[in-house]
């Protein structure tokens, strides 16, 4: 099954955070990402997400898994294009 992963631009960046006791610590961000897989024989596309956090709590964070057929995927693409155009302006 072919797969693509779309990462956030902040994934893997290190930032300084304050702890509860007022000390600072370095934390490496694990930002949300989309994982897209597809299978021609099964005729579906899978989309999974991983929530953000830090490396220590990464696997405790919930995500989302969706399996879409052709018509559902076409609706998603139209919706994403509409959202992109509203946020950034239409392509020429």
Beta strands, then each sheet from edge to edge (+ up, - down):
strand 1: 2-7
strand 2: 14-18
strand 3: 24-30
strand 4: 33-39
strand 5: 44-50
strand 6: 53-54
strand 7: 63-68
sheet 1: 1+ 4- 5+ 7-
sheet 2: 2+ 3- 6+
end
